Amino acid sequence: METVIAKPANKEQLAALKAVMKVLKVDFTTEKSPYNPAFLAKVEKAEEQIKSGKYRKITPSEVWK
């Protein structure tokens, strides 16, 4: 068989997925993310800024100024 990894976007989606799997008698396990949610939010914000062009490139020589 295959393993399916679902990534629900919110608590409602998570609850719905769990309910469906229980009704279908699908064996499943859950794991908590090892990352702090505040840290993940910062990473997502930074990725959005990069995609929209809101970033500045710094050369190695500029790091030590």
ZILINCOR-V309679 format. One record per pair of residues at least 12 apart in sequence whose C-alpha atoms are under 7 Angstrom apart, sorted by the first residue. I is the first residue (numbers start at 1). J is the second residue. D is the distance in whole Angstrom. If there is no record, write none. Layout:
I | J | D
I | J | D
//
This chain:
none
//
